[in-house]
Amino acid sequence: MMNEKNNTINEEVEPLSNKNGELTEENAVESVFDETETIEQNEVNPFEEEIQTLKNKLEEADNRYLRLQADFDNFRRRTRLDSEASEKYRAQKLITDLLPALDNFERALKMEVENEHTKALLQGMEMVYRGLLEALKKEGVEAIEAVNKEFDPHLHQAVMQAEDENYASNIVIEEFQKGYLLKDRVIRPSMVKVSQ
């Protein structure tokens, strides 16, 4: 047992001695430095793994935060655009409901007048009609011009085609029902006859 202890001690002391078996200061310093480095490496490795794990978690959290921020910015922009569109086209439902009344006014105003009483009645109707048109114009409503214009499928609805030598091909010859725009949106396309 004593021999085993001596062997262990000799093994530990051996690297500290030179070829003659003498202990040198340089060997002792190198040995202590090597042991310290080994201990530090063993102690630092677990911390490095933990630091790396924390860095990864921080990076994931940053990425989630940036995505959340982008989603929130997109939500705000969509909400603003929806609000602007809602404000811009707020009167569309009312205007759509009024269009048949305007059509009826236009038909009534085309009547032939036979006496003064009917003429006075038509003048009153024309005043109401103009008042409606002015109110609609203030909201941004305007009639789509169709006759003698080139057919545009976004603005016109062709219900008939006809050959007419007086018109070039694809030109609106006649309008059956007026179309209307609300600002830049078509509320109702014009119903038209188009030349072939």
C-alpha positions as CSV (number, residue, x, y, z in Angstrom):
1,M,0.0,0.0,0.0
2,M,2.8,2.3,0.8
3,N,4.5,1.5,-2.5
4,E,1.4,2.5,-4.4
5,K,1.3,5.9,-2.7
6,N,5.0,6.4,-3.5
7,N,4.4,5.5,-7.1
8,T,1.6,8.0,-7.3
9,I,3.7,10.7,-5.8
10,N,6.6,9.9,-8.1
11,E,4.3,10.1,-11.1
12,E,3.0,13.5,-10.0
13,V,6.5,14.8,-9.2
14,E,8.2,13.3,-12.3
15,P,7.0,15.9,-14.8
16,L,8.2,18.6,-12.5
17,S,11.7,17.3,-12.5
18,N,14.3,17.7,-15.2
19,K,16.4,14.8,-16.8
20,N,18.5,14.6,-13.7
21,G,15.4,14.3,-11.5
22,E,15.7,17.9,-10.2
23,L,12.7,20.0,-9.8
24,T,12.9,23.1,-11.9
25,E,10.8,26.3,-11.6
26,E,10.0,26.3,-15.2
27,N,8.5,22.8,-15.1
28,A,6.5,23.6,-12.0
29,V,5.0,26.8,-13.6
30,E,4.1,24.9,-16.8
31,S,2.5,22.1,-14.8
32,V,0.4,24.5,-12.8
33,F,-0.6,26.5,-15.9
34,D,-1.7,23.2,-17.7
35,E,-3.7,22.1,-14.7
36,T,-5.4,25.6,-14.4
37,E,-6.1,25.6,-18.1
38,T,-7.7,22.1,-17.9
39,I,-9.8,23.2,-14.9
40,E,-10.9,26.4,-16.7
41,Q,-11.8,24.5,-19.8
42,N,-13.9,22.0,-17.8
43,E,-15.6,24.9,-15.9
44,V,-16.2,27.1,-19.0
45,N,-17.7,24.5,-21.3
46,P,-20.9,24.1,-19.3
47,F,-21.3,27.9,-19.1
48,E,-20.6,28.3,-22.9
49,E,-23.4,25.8,-23.6
50,E,-25.7,27.7,-21.3
51,I,-24.7,31.1,-22.9
52,Q,-25.3,29.7,-26.4
53,T,-28.7,28.4,-25.3
54,L,-29.6,31.8,-23.9
55,K,-28.3,33.5,-27.1
56,N,-30.5,31.2,-29.2
57,K,-33.5,31.9,-27.0
58,L,-32.9,35.7,-27.2
59,E,-32.6,35.5,-31.0
60,E,-35.9,33.6,-31.2
61,A,-37.6,36.2,-28.9
62,D,-36.2,39.0,-31.1
63,N,-37.5,37.3,-34.2
64,R,-40.9,36.8,-32.7
65,Y,-41.0,40.4,-31.6
66,L,-40.1,41.6,-35.1
67,R,-42.8,39.4,-36.6
68,L,-45.3,40.6,-34.1
69,Q,-44.3,44.2,-34.8
70,A,-44.7,43.7,-38.6
71,D,-48.1,42.0,-38.1
72,F,-49.3,44.9,-35.9
73,D,-48.0,47.5,-38.5
74,N,-49.9,45.6,-41.2
75,F,-53.0,45.5,-39.1
76,R,-52.9,49.2,-38.5
77,R,-52.4,49.9,-42.2
78,R,-55.3,47.6,-43.2
79,T,-57.5,49.2,-40.5
80,R,-56.6,52.7,-41.8
81,L,-57.3,51.7,-45.4
82,D,-60.6,50.1,-44.4
83,S,-61.5,53.2,-42.5
84,E,-60.6,55.5,-45.4
85,A,-62.6,53.3,-47.9
86,S,-65.5,53.2,-45.5
87,E,-65.5,57.0,-45.3
88,K,-64.9,57.4,-49.0
89,Y,-67.8,55.2,-50.1
90,R,-70.1,55.7,-47.0
91,A,-73.0,56.8,-49.2
92,Q,-72.9,54.0,-51.7
93,K,-75.9,52.0,-50.2
94,L,-78.1,55.1,-50.2
95,I,-77.0,56.1,-53.7
96,T,-77.7,52.6,-55.0
97,D,-81.2,52.8,-53.5
98,L,-81.8,56.2,-55.1
99,L,-80.8,55.3,-58.6
100,P,-84.2,53.7,-59.6
101,A,-85.9,56.9,-58.4
102,L,-83.6,59.0,-60.7
103,D,-84.4,56.7,-63.6
104,N,-88.1,57.2,-63.0
105,F,-87.6,61.0,-62.8
106,E,-85.7,60.9,-66.2
107,R,-88.6,58.9,-67.8
108,A,-91.2,61.3,-66.4
109,L,-89.3,64.3,-67.7
110,K,-89.3,62.9,-71.2
111,M,-93.1,63.1,-71.3
112,E,-94.8,65.3,-73.9
113,V,-96.5,68.3,-72.3
114,E,-100.1,69.0,-73.5
115,N,-101.3,71.7,-71.1
116,E,-100.0,74.3,-68.7
117,H,-100.9,72.3,-65.6
118,T,-98.8,69.3,-66.7
119,K,-96.0,71.7,-67.7
120,A,-95.9,73.3,-64.2
121,L,-95.9,69.8,-62.7
122,L,-93.0,68.7,-64.9
123,Q,-91.1,71.9,-63.9
124,G,-91.5,71.0,-60.3
125,M,-90.3,67.4,-60.9
126,E,-87.3,68.8,-62.8
127,M,-86.4,71.0,-59.9
128,V,-86.5,68.0,-57.5
129,Y,-84.5,65.9,-60.0
130,R,-81.8,68.6,-60.2
131,G,-81.7,68.9,-56.4
132,L,-81.1,65.1,-56.2
133,L,-78.4,65.3,-58.8
134,E,-76.7,68.2,-56.9
135,A,-76.8,66.3,-53.6
136,L,-75.4,63.2,-55.3
137,K,-72.7,65.3,-57.0
138,K,-71.6,66.7,-53.6
139,E,-71.1,63.1,-52.5
140,G,-68.9,62.4,-55.5
141,V,-71.5,60.7,-57.8
142,E,-71.3,61.4,-61.5
143,A,-73.0,59.9,-64.6
144,I,-70.9,57.8,-66.9
145,E,-70.8,59.3,-70.4
146,A,-71.6,56.6,-72.9
147,V,-73.1,57.7,-76.2
148,N,-70.4,58.2,-79.0
149,K,-67.7,56.9,-76.6
150,E,-65.7,53.7,-77.2
151,F,-67.2,50.7,-75.4
152,D,-65.4,50.1,-72.1
153,P,-66.5,46.8,-70.3
154,H,-65.6,48.4,-66.9
155,L,-68.0,51.2,-67.5
156,H,-70.6,49.9,-69.9
157,Q,-72.8,46.8,-70.1
158,A,-73.6,45.9,-73.7
159,V,-77.1,44.6,-74.0
160,M,-77.3,44.9,-77.8
161,Q,-75.1,45.1,-80.9
162,A,-76.0,46.7,-84.1
163,E,-74.5,47.5,-87.5
164,D,-74.5,51.2,-88.2
165,E,-72.5,52.9,-91.0
166,N,-72.5,56.2,-89.1
167,Y,-70.4,54.7,-86.2
168,A,-67.0,53.0,-86.1
169,S,-66.7,49.5,-84.6
170,N,-67.0,49.2,-80.8
171,I,-68.7,52.6,-80.3
172,V,-71.7,53.1,-78.1
173,I,-74.7,54.0,-80.3
174,E,-77.4,54.3,-77.7
175,E,-77.8,54.3,-73.9
176,F,-80.8,52.5,-72.3
177,Q,-80.0,53.1,-68.7
178,K,-77.5,55.6,-67.2
179,G,-74.5,54.4,-65.4
180,Y,-73.0,56.1,-62.3
181,L,-69.6,56.4,-60.6
182,L,-69.0,57.1,-57.0
183,K,-65.6,58.8,-57.0
184,D,-63.5,56.1,-58.7
185,R,-65.9,53.1,-58.2
186,V,-68.6,52.0,-60.7
187,I,-71.9,51.8,-58.8
188,R,-73.8,50.8,-61.9
189,P,-72.6,50.4,-65.4
190,S,-74.4,52.0,-68.3
191,M,-76.7,49.7,-70.3
192,V,-75.8,50.4,-73.9
193,K,-76.1,49.4,-77.6
194,V,-72.7,49.0,-79.3
195,S,-71.8,49.1,-83.0
196,Q,-70.2,46.0,-84.4
